[in-house]
Amino acid sequence: QVQLVESGGGLVQAGGSLRLSCAASERTFSRYAMGWFRQAPGKEREFVAAISWSGYSTYYVDYADSVKGRFTISGDNAKNTAYLQMNSLKPEDTAVYYCAAGDRRVRLSTGSCDYWGQGTQVTVSS
């Protein structure tokens, strides 16, 4: 059972930046893709970004169209931690952000995830 713990959320003004972290309880990158989803009040959870590795190479990196060019997903295998660097934040980015892990051969954008974190709140003020 992989446990995922997010951190780094908070309140930021529009145009600002935040970096979210997702610490895994065990080595995950060799088995799992890592991703981020978000859920705004009154809306369904939506895909944000995902990354998967094959050995020391990236197998795939996916982004939702709404965050392309502004968000960057990455990972540190030595720390068992995935990151989501969020720049040029907009009020519509306000949501609870969830870290997820799933089979590294499957696109997490489909929502097919095996493990979820508890979420971290990101609030962007206008």
Phi, psi and chi 1 to 4 in degrees:
 res  aa     phi    psi   chi1   chi2   chi3   chi4
   1 GLN       -  114.4 -174.8   80.1    6.0      -
   2 VAL   -86.1  131.8  176.4      -      -      -
   3 GLN  -106.8  136.3  -65.9 -178.1  -20.7      -
   4 LEU  -120.9  131.3  -55.3  173.0      -      -
   5 VAL  -127.0  118.2  179.0      -      -      -
   6 GLU   -90.2  154.2  -57.4   97.5  -27.4      -
   7 SER  -155.4  167.1   61.4      -      -      -
   8 GLY   104.0   -3.9      -      -      -      -
   9 GLY   -70.5  171.2      -      -      -      -
  10 GLY   164.5 -165.2      -      -      -      -
  11 LEU  -104.8  130.8  173.7   64.2      -      -
  12 VAL  -143.9  150.9   64.2      -      -      -
  13 GLN   -78.7  155.3  -71.1 -172.3  -25.8      -
  14 ALA   -55.3  137.1      -      -      -      -
  15 GLY    92.4  -11.1      -      -      -      -
  16 GLY   -84.2 -174.0      -      -      -      -
  17 SER  -132.7  152.9  -61.3      -      -      -
  18 LEU  -144.7  152.9  -78.7  174.8      -      -
  19 ARG  -123.2  119.7 -171.5  177.8   78.7  157.5
  20 LEU   -92.0  145.1  -55.7 -176.9      -      -
  21 SER  -121.5  148.1  -61.3      -      -      -
  22 CYS  -133.0  106.2  173.3      -      -      -
  23 ALA   -92.6  127.0      -      -      -      -
  24 ALA   -97.4  151.1      -      -      -      -
  25 SER   -77.5  -11.2   58.5      -      -      -
  26 GLU  -154.4  172.5   59.0 -174.9   72.1      -
  27 ARG   -63.0  120.5  -71.2 -163.2  177.1  -83.4
  28 THR  -118.2  -26.0   57.8      -      -      -
  29 PHE   -65.1  -25.2  -63.0  173.4      -      -
  30 SER   -78.1  -18.1   61.3      -      -      -
  31 ARG  -114.9  -30.5  -64.3 -177.5   58.3 -170.8
  32 TYR  -123.6  146.2  -60.4  103.9      -      -
  33 ALA   -80.8  151.9      -      -      -      -
  34 MET  -118.0  142.3  -57.6  -66.7  -68.1      -
  35 GLY  -149.1  172.0      -      -      -      -
  36 TRP  -129.0  137.5  -67.8   90.9      -      -
  37 PHE  -127.1  164.9  -68.7   72.7      -      -
  38 ARG  -144.4  154.7   65.7 -173.3 -177.7 -173.6
  39 GLN  -138.6  117.1 -173.4  167.7   20.2      -
  40 ALA   -90.1  158.1      -      -      -      -
  41 PRO   -56.2  129.5  -26.0   35.0      -      -
  42 GLY    77.4    4.7      -      -      -      -
  43 LYS  -121.7  161.9  -64.9 -173.9  177.1 -179.0
  44 GLU   -77.9  156.9  -66.0 -172.7   -7.2      -
  45 ARG   -65.8  139.4 -172.8  163.7   53.6 -168.6
  46 GLU  -130.8  153.4   63.3  175.4    3.6      -
  47 PHE   -72.0  141.7  168.9   75.5      -      -
  48 VAL  -116.1  -57.0  175.3      -      -      -
  49 ALA  -161.7  156.2      -      -      -      -
  50 ALA  -153.1  153.5      -      -      -      -
  51 ILE  -143.2  142.8 -173.9  168.8      -      -
  52 SER  -137.4  148.4 -179.7      -      -      -
  53 TRP  -119.3  152.3  -65.0  -91.1      -      -
  54 SER  -128.3  102.4  176.7      -      -      -
  55 GLY    66.6 -126.8      -      -      -      -
  56 TYR   -96.9    4.2  -67.9  100.6      -      -
  57 SER  -106.1  157.7  -59.2      -      -      -
  58 THR   -79.8  128.2  -58.5      -      -      -
  59 TYR   -82.9  -46.0 -177.7   58.6      -      -
  60 TYR  -158.7  156.9   74.9   78.4      -      -
  61 VAL  -135.4  127.2  178.3      -      -      -
  62 ASP  -124.0  145.5  -75.0  -20.1      -      -
  63 TYR  -134.6  146.1  -66.6   98.4      -      -
  64 ALA   -68.4  147.3      -      -      -      -
  65 ASP   -58.0  -32.7  -72.2  -16.8      -      -
  66 SER   -68.7  -16.2   59.4      -      -      -
  67 VAL  -119.2   -4.6  -54.5      -      -      -
  68 LYS   -56.7  134.4  -78.5 -178.9 -179.1  177.0
  69 GLY    85.6  -11.2      -      -      -      -
  70 ARG  -116.6  -34.0  -60.2 -171.8  -61.1  122.6
  71 PHE  -109.1  148.0  -69.7   11.0      -      -
  72 THR  -134.8  127.7  -57.5      -      -      -
  73 ILE  -101.4  142.2 -172.2  170.3      -      -
  74 SER  -153.7  175.8   62.5      -      -      -
  75 GLY  -150.5  152.9      -      -      -      -
  76 ASP  -121.2  104.4 -174.6  -28.8      -      -
  77 ASN   -63.5  -36.4 -168.2   33.6      -      -
  78 ALA   -65.1  -29.0      -      -      -      -
  79 LYS  -101.4    0.2  -63.9 -177.8  178.4  179.4
  80 ASN    52.1   40.8  -61.8  -28.4      -      -
  81 THR  -130.9  134.8  -59.7      -      -      -
  82 ALA  -107.1  153.0      -      -      -      -
  83 TYR  -129.4  154.6  -56.8   97.9      -      -
  84 LEU  -133.0  105.5 -175.7   68.1      -      -
  85 GLN   -85.6  121.9  177.4   66.9   42.3      -
  86 MET  -117.4  115.8  -54.6 -174.7  -64.8      -
  87 ASN  -115.2  164.4  -61.5  -31.7      -      -
  88 SER    48.8   48.9  -58.1      -      -      -
  89 LEU   -66.3  146.1  -77.5  161.6      -      -
  90 LYS  -120.6  156.4  -55.9  175.1 -178.2  179.7
  91 PRO   -55.4  -31.7  -29.6   37.2      -      -
  92 GLU   -72.8   -5.8   50.8  -96.9   44.5      -
  93 ASP   -83.0   -6.4  -66.6  -40.4      -      -
  94 THR   -61.5  125.0  -65.0      -      -      -
  95 ALA  -178.4  170.5      -      -      -      -
  96 VAL   -88.0  127.3  176.7      -      -      -
  97 TYR  -102.2  129.8  -77.1   70.2      -      -
  98 TYR  -115.4  136.4  -63.6   90.8      -      -
  99 CYS   -88.9  146.3  178.6      -      -      -
 100 ALA  -144.2  156.3      -      -      -      -
 101 ALA  -135.7  143.0      -      -      -      -
 102 GLY  -156.0  175.7      -      -      -      -
 103 ASP   -48.5  126.2 -171.2  -42.0      -      -
 104 ARG   -68.0  -14.3   65.5  177.3 -178.5   84.4
 105 ARG   -89.1   -6.0  -60.3  162.1  -64.9  179.1
 106 VAL  -109.9  136.6  177.4      -      -      -
 107 ARG   -67.4  116.9  -61.6  -81.7  175.6  169.9
 108 LEU   -65.6  -18.8  -65.5 -168.1      -      -
 109 SER   -60.0  -19.4   57.5      -      -      -
 110 THR   -76.0  -11.0   63.4      -      -      -
 111 GLY    88.2    3.8      -      -      -      -
 112 SER   -82.9   85.5  179.4      -      -      -
 113 CYS  -121.8  144.7  -57.0      -      -      -
 114 ASP   -94.1  -28.8  -62.4  -43.8      -      -
 115 TYR  -135.9  146.2  -56.0  102.7      -      -
 116 TRP  -133.5  147.0  -65.2   87.7      -      -
 117 GLY   -86.1 -179.0      -      -      -      -
 118 GLN   -87.7  -13.3   81.4  -70.9  -11.1      -
 119 GLY    98.7  152.2      -      -      -      -
 120 THR  -138.0  136.7 -174.9      -      -      -
 121 GLN   -81.6  131.9  176.8   69.9   46.8      -
 122 VAL  -120.6  123.3  171.4      -      -      -
 123 THR  -123.6  124.5  -57.3      -      -      -
 124 VAL  -113.6  117.6 -176.1      -      -      -
 125 SER   -91.6  148.9   62.6      -      -      -
 126 SER   -91.1      -   57.2      -      -      -
